[in-house]
Amino acid sequence: MRTLLAATRAKLLVVTESGNVAMLDQAVMAGLRGVVRKSEPLPVLLDAIQRIHEGDLCIDCNAPGRIFMEMAHMAAQHPENGRTATLTMRER
């Protein structure tokens, strides 16, 4: 999916049965604009398409928290964070 996202400027929406929220969160972090479950009724899909077209994200309400925590974890693992640990408070 990352390759597809990198190859286009289109706003992508995935219609899925997958329950793998970690994979879907990674896709959103890579640029996916929305996720709709196949079990959702047609009006939900149509609303998601409209919202994404208008520039919104269409993800489940718990996804932002999970994504934020993943990004914070990734930032903590970044090699440059070790370098700032040696700075004094004034240098920071």
N, C-alpha and C positions, 0 to 999 in steps of 0.2 A: 504494500500500500504506500509506503514511503516513496517508492520510485514513481508511482502514479501521481502522487501529490507534488513531487518535485518537477514532474514533466508538464504540468498544466497550471494555468492561472484560474481554472474553473473552480467554482465553489462546490465542493463534493459533499454528498449526503450518502450515507450507507443505510440500506434497509437490510436488517439482519435478524437471525434467530440466535446469534451467539450470546452467551451469558458471560463471556470473558471480558469483564469490565477493564481489566488492566490493559488488554490489547486495544480496546476501543479508546481508552484514555490516552494511550500512546499515539494513536491515530489522530486524535483531536489535538494533541500537542504538536504533531507534525503538520497540521493544517486542515484536517477534516472539519467541515463546518457543522455536521449534524449526524445524529444516529436515531433511527426509528426502528422499533421492533416490528417484525412481520406480523405479529399478532394484533398490532394496533389497527383501529378502524381507518378507512380511507380518509375521513376528514382530518385525522391527525397527520397523515402523510402530506396531504395537500397544504395544511397549515405550516408544516415544517418546510416545505418547498418555498412557500411564500415568505416565511420569516428569514430563511437563508438568502433568498433573492434580495431582501431588504437589508442584508448585512448582519443579521443576528446569528447567534449560535443556536442550535437546537439539540441540546443534550439533556440527559436526565438531571434532576435537581441536585443529586449527590456528586455528580462528576466534577464540578468546580473545586470542591473541597479536596477530593482525591487528587486531582491534577495539581492543585496548589501544593499539597503535601509532597507529591512526587518531585515537583520542581524545587522545592526547598531541600529535599534530600539530595537531589542532583547537585544543587549549588554547594551543599556542605561537602560533597565528595570532590568538588572541583579542585585541581592541584594548586591554584593560586590562593585558595583559602588558607593553606598551610603557611604561605609566605606572610600573609597579613597577621598571623598569630604572633609573629616576632616583633611586630611594630609596637611602639609605645602608644599610649592613648593620644598623645599630641600628634604623632605621625599619622594616626588613623584619621 
